[in-house]
Amino acid sequence: MKFSKALITLLAILLFAGAAGIAITYWSLSPRSAAADSELFTVSKGETARAIVNGLEGRGFIRSGTAAYAVVRLRGISLRAGTYRLSSSWGTLKILSLIASGKEETRRVTIPEGLSISKTARHLEAEGILSAEAFAAAARKPGVLAPYGIEEGTAEGYLFPDTYFFPYGISADDLVDMMVSTFFSRLKSIPGAPSEPAKIRSAVILASVVEREYQVPEEAPLIASVFANRLKIGMGLQSCATIEYIITEIQGKPHPYRLLDSDLTIPSDYNTYLWAGLIPGPICSPGLVSLKAAFAPADTDYLYFRLVDPEAGTHAFTRSLDEHVKAGRQLVLKRDASR
């Protein structure tokens, strides 16, 4: 009888202890607050699970780092490096699951068409992604470019303009890799796009000039045809965009309000008024419109084009210099009549 009472007492104590343990565990893993704003939390590469859960407790996201660590060990959870948006109104299991998923918090940034490396670098710095200096350096790293067969020592022309979602703390090397990878991915969607590196580069160079010249998408293939026709007969591309590139990117001067006759004589391999053929490299990163135009120029015999409606951004396309000059005169007459 005495044994039975002792056994019952022991079982009662064990049940109570078990219930208390369950209650404590449940409380330890429950949300710290009913409602709270989310905040960013960064898990560094190589950081141990113990350090991560202690950091979560220290920041007030979870009640107990010890309880969280026990869950990590018992369930074999692998916590991944990155920056995550967390809230103390979440339970510990939800927080650990998010960090294990690797679904990092990102920042949305749109890279416009037609930017050079330096302009892209300044844009990214202005958006708070990384320093312009770090990006510009990464865009010229052989180790970053070699996997894509880019042997020219620069990613100029291959930094695809698009809307990106960059993880917080992304390195310059990874960011350049993401943009170049996007370029080659988009390239596959263009009918007739070549696969040979040399042909791709030639098309990118031409597309970069078209990008800086066209304003109306429908005219891009026509402008590409003008340049393609000039290349066929050994005529200089005679693109003002290449002169602007020399002034702003090579000489490091402010963008000119207008080009002077003296600008057209600047000694440079990029001066398409002095030399025929393609320029040494791209002058910007072209978008899909320009790339498609460069890969498949319109079938024309045009050799000239001139802006005739600055507001609409449309051009007049002509076959001879006389027609080109005549189009210029008509533009002057139109301007005079509107005054």
Secondary structure by P-SEA (a helix, b strand, c coil): caaaaaaaaaaaaaaaaaaaaaaaaaaaacccccbbbbbbbbbcccccaaaaaaaaaaacccccaaaaaaaaaaabbbbbbbbbbbbccccaaaaaaaaaacccbbbbbbbbccccaaaaaaaaaaaccccaaaaaaaaacccccccccccccccccccccccccccccccaaaaaaaaaaaaaaaaaacccccccaaaaaaaaaaaaaaaaccccccaaaaaaaaaaaaaaaccccccaaaaaaaaccccccccccccccccccccccccccccccccccccccccaaaaaaaacccccccccccccccccbbbbbbccaaaaaaaaaaaaaaaaaac
